[in-house]
């Protein structure tokens, strides 16, 4: 069964940094990550989050008026031969 990853997408990096900072205060783990091209070609920064934290993240976005584009669900692409040259 494929693993699904959740990315919060933004129109610009300022909103990504604001949400990251607010989530840190709440104790919600979010990893700053490059936006997967399968999700968007807009801002190159996204937040990789856990599915169980989506409710807290949506509440934080509304409470602080942080603009997001969407929360994308992307199938994790693991290629064990990536970056192997021999």
ABEGO torsion letter per residue (X at the ends): XBBBBBBBBBABAAAAAAAAAAAAAAGBBBBBBBBBAAABABBABBBBBBAAAAAAAAAAAAAAGBBBABBBBBBBBBBAABGBAX
